Amino acid sequence: MWAQVSWLRSSVSLQVSQLNARFGRWWLREFLALFPERVAQWLTGSGKIALVLAQDDAFVELRLRSSGGAQLASMRVTRGEYTAASIDDFLRHNKLTRFDVTIAVVLRPEQFYTRKLVLPRQAGNVVDGIVARDLAEKTPFRLENIYYDYAIVQEADKLTVTQQLAKRDSVEAAAIAFGIEVSDIAFLDAATQQEDAAREPAITLRRDRNDRTFWARRMALALAGSAVALTLTAGGIDYWRQQSALDTLGPQIANARRQAQEVRDAFAKLEHRQNSFGHLLARKRHTPALLDIWNEVTRLVPSDSWLTELHVTDASPSQDHRLAVSGFSAAAAKLVVTFDRSPLFREAALTTAIALDSTEQRERFALQAMVRSDAMGNATP
């Protein structure tokens, strides 16, 4: 029972620690994104160029690598011509000094050892001790005789730890061959078939403790972070005050908006009614009355003709009235011309063929015409 409680506590503590670490990394990343890249590198101390030193049986190679891993410059010198001054000459040629770079030494593959170790995720807080104890107990090396480092890959429920180590005497021999001190070496790397490939250093010997400006940068970063936190706090308080005022004014604004909407709706209804009334008056004023149409038809039909039907259709807002008449006439074809010449009608035409009625001895006809909407007052009385 107590073992389960203890395990649960340690699991919760680990999760809280991981959350804090993730939050801290997120906060630092977002904060540094506010600055130009050069300023961000200055604050974190990560902007230095790496001077990579490698050798084989015939040559010594010097390479400059950016903090992002890109190769900037390189030079090969025969072992017989190489001296400690070759480093300064190479840096001077690229307008740099030793203060501007960190030194990484590439060891031969047989001088560089790699091991893997799988741990439960709960061991995340004690990986340092586990790695040291594992190297001391399961390898033939003594810790004081080696340099080592490790990288962690976290999976769902386990941690894969990759250990890298190199013997101190191999590092010291490489330092002597390059004409530098072991204390000058910041990183150790392993030689590969692709020497120009950008690779992260495998073993870290010195973590930028070579000058006091590192602590000044950390202090500047902390002060800047505090200023940002205070600014956010002040902004949050101001926002809370404004939000409180808006919450108080919210009901009043909603009531005023409702009343304004009611006024707009009433005004829209009144305007609609006024427009409708205006349209009716305009149609009444400009559209001929039925009596006017009847008088004009009576005037146009000659004495030898008579009508059996007269029909006027209602006009839509976009169309004129339509007149349709039928009857008998001694010369039905002339009626089309007579109606078309009238100032009250237009587009007169027969709608059926003219036929002779044997009983009436007249031509039966059916005629239609459009009533001009602008003909009010133009018809002949």
Residue pairs with C-beta under 8 A, 6 or more apart in sequence:
7 122
10 122
11 122
13 125
14 121
14 122
14 124
14 125
17 124
17 125
18 124
27 225
31 224
31 225
31 228
32 40
32 43
32 44
33 40
35 43
38 47
41 47
41 67
42 217
43 217
43 220
43 221
43 224
44 217
44 221
45 208
45 214
45 217
46 67
47 67
48 67
48 100
48 101
48 102
48 208
49 64
49 65
49 66
49 67
49 72
49 96
49 100
49 101
49 102
50 64
50 65
50 66
50 67
50 101
50 102
50 103
50 104
50 186
50 187
50 201
51 62
51 63
51 64
51 87
51 91
51 101
51 102
51 103
51 104
52 61
52 62
52 63
52 64
52 65
52 104
52 105
52 106
52 189
53 60
53 61
53 62
53 87
53 103
53 104
53 105
53 106
53 174
53 178
53 180
54 60
54 61
54 63
54 105
54 106
54 191
54 195
55 61
55 79
55 106
55 174
55 177
55 178
57 79
58 78
58 79
59 76
59 77
59 78
59 79
60 76
60 77
60 78
60 79
60 82
60 86
60 177
60 178
61 74
61 75
61 76
61 77
61 195
62 74
62 75
62 76
62 77
62 86
62 87
62 90
63 71
63 73
63 74
63 75
63 196
64 71
64 72
64 73
64 74
64 94
64 96
64 101
65 71
65 72
65 104
65 198
66 72
68 198
69 198
69 199
69 200
70 198
71 196
71 198
72 94
73 90
73 94
74 196
75 90
75 93
77 86
82 179
83 179
84 178
84 179
84 180
86 179
87 98
87 178
87 179
87 180
88 98
91 97
91 98
91 100
91 101
98 184
99 211
102 186
102 187
102 206
102 208
103 180
103 184
103 185
103 186
103 187
104 185
104 186
104 187
104 188
104 189
104 201
105 171
105 174
105 175
105 178
105 185
105 187
105 188
105 189
106 188
106 189
106 190
106 191
106 195
107 166
107 170
107 171
107 174
107 188
107 189
107 190
107 191
108 190
108 191
109 190
109 191
109 192
111 166
111 167
111 170
112 164
112 165
112 166
112 188
112 190
112 191
112 202
113 164
113 165
113 166
114 162
114 163
114 164
114 190
114 202
115 139
115 162
115 163
115 165
116 160
116 161
116 162
116 163
117 130
117 131
117 134
117 160
117 161
117 162
117 163
118 158
118 159
118 160
118 161
119 127
119 130
119 158
119 159
119 161
120 157
120 158
120 159
121 154
121 156
121 157
121 158
121 159
123 130
123 159
124 152
124 154
124 159
127 150
127 152
127 159
127 161
130 161
131 148
131 150
131 161
131 163
132 143
134 163
135 141
135 143
135 146
135 148
135 163
135 165
136 142
136 143
139 165
141 165
141 167
145 167
145 168
145 169
146 165
146 166
146 167
146 168
147 165
147 166
147 168
147 171
147 188
147 203
147 205
148 163
148 164
148 165
148 166
148 203
149 163
149 164
149 165
149 202
149 203
149 204
150 161
150 162
150 163
150 164
151 161
151 162
151 164
152 159
152 160
152 161
152 162
153 159
153 160
153 162
164 188
164 190
164 202
164 203
165 203
166 188
166 203
171 182
171 185
171 188
172 182
175 181
175 182
175 184
175 185
182 205
183 206
185 205
185 206
186 201
186 204
186 205
186 206
186 207
186 208
187 201
187 202
187 203
187 204
187 205
188 201
188 202
188 203
188 205
189 199
189 201
189 202
189 203
190 202
192 199
208 214
279 317
283 315
283 317
285 376
286 373
286 374
286 376
287 315
287 321
287 371
287 373
287 376
288 321
288 344
288 371
288 372
288 373
288 375
288 376
288 379
290 312
292 344
292 376
292 379
293 312
293 321
293 323
293 344
293 371
294 310
295 379
295 381
296 342
296 344
296 345
296 379
296 380
297 307
297 310
297 323
297 325
299 380
300 335
300 338
300 339
300 342
301 307
301 327
301 329
301 335
302 329
302 330
302 338
304 329
304 330
304 331
304 362
305 327
305 328
305 329
305 330
305 331
305 332
305 335
305 362
306 327
306 328
306 329
307 325
307 326
307 327
308 326
308 327
308 328
309 324
309 325
309 326
309 327
310 323
310 324
310 325
311 323
311 324
311 325
312 321
312 322
312 323
312 324
312 371
313 321
313 322
313 324
314 321
315 321
315 322
315 371
315 373
320 370
320 371
320 372
320 373
321 370
321 371
321 373
322 368
322 369
322 370
322 371
323 345
323 368
323 369
323 370
323 371
324 351
324 366
324 367
324 368
325 366
325 367
325 368
326 364
326 365
326 366
326 367
327 364
327 365
328 357
328 360
328 362
328 363
328 364
328 365
329 335
329 362
329 363
329 365
330 362
330 363
331 363
332 350
332 354
332 363
332 364
332 365
332 367
333 350
333 354
335 348
335 365
335 367
336 348
336 349
336 350
336 367
337 348
339 345
339 348
339 367
339 369
340 346
340 347
340 348
340 369
342 379
343 372
343 375
343 378
343 379
343 380
344 371
344 372
344 375
344 378
344 379
345 369
345 370
345 371
345 372
346 369
346 370
346 372
347 369
347 370
348 367
348 368
348 369
349 367
349 368
349 369
350 365
350 366
350 367
351 366
351 367
351 368
352 365
352 366
354 363
354 364
354 365
355 363
355 364
356 362
356 363
356 364
357 363
357 364
372 378
